[in-house]
């Protein structure tokens, strides 16, 4: 009997248990306790940290896709649902890399609904930036009506949801794409935000808009906000503008 036939006979629960078993075994073999100390220092978090490097997690995702040919996007998202509470950093990142391994994942409407739920479990900037940069951002680019969800996150008391909304605009200004107005639209409500993980993300989003050719629009927007916004936000956001423009903003 072929390997494919074996997997198709499994129930969903059995398949999830198999996926969890393989994932944990592979991650455990790559644990580096010295790296665990390092990552704990630069990613303050309440998530469980095993101590596996990101390149190793990416490699494990590729191995799993090869070893389990019948794996599907639906089963991976179910695996994320099962393992997201309590959050283990490495399992969360592994699921991100597994999801992005599926062609056209960004078209999946059920996945978008799940992201809105997973956002409640974000605990640090690394998790937020991977989810926003690799998944939700690409999904927003594909369907701009999803900005409705970003605007909902902007109003959240969670720093990480607010950051997620901002990071989700960056894909619109990558891969030769340009969507300056999206970055500005999502940044505007957070210009006064004093949380470092938020104002730094505003700066990140607007700098990427500048890189994509939206410097003129970003400058005009910052000029309109400079007397109202958090000064640190202006400084972060203006770093890709000319020296002359930066001076005008900081006067």
HELIX and SHEET records of a PDB file:
HELIX    1   1 UNK A    3  UNK A    8  1                                   6    
HELIX    2   2 UNK A   12  UNK A   29  1                                  18    
HELIX    3   3 UNK A   33  UNK A   42  1                                  10    
HELIX    4   4 UNK A   54  UNK A   67  1                                  14    
HELIX    5   5 UNK A   73  UNK A   83  1                                  11    
HELIX    6   6 UNK A   89  UNK A   99  1                                  11    
HELIX    7   7 UNK A  105  UNK A  107  5                                   3    
HELIX    8   8 UNK A  109  UNK A  118  1                                  10    
HELIX    9   9 UNK A  119  UNK A  121  5                                   3    
HELIX   10  10 UNK A  125  UNK A  131  1                                   7    
HELIX   11  11 UNK A  132  UNK A  136  3                                   5    
HELIX   12  12 UNK A  137  UNK A  142  1                                   6    
HELIX   13  13 UNK A  144  UNK A  146  5                                   3    
HELIX   14  14 UNK A  147  UNK A  154  1                                   8    
HELIX   15  15 UNK A  159  UNK A  167  1                                   9    
HELIX   16  16 UNK A  170  UNK A  173  5                                   4    
HELIX   17  17 UNK A  180  UNK A  188  1                                   9    
HELIX   18  18 UNK A  196  UNK A  209  1                                  14    
HELIX   19  19 UNK A  210  UNK A  214  3                                   5    
HELIX   20  20 UNK A  215  UNK A  225  1                                  11    
HELIX   21  21 UNK A  231  UNK A  237  1                                   7    
HELIX   22  22 UNK A  243  UNK A  250  1                                   8    
END                                                                             
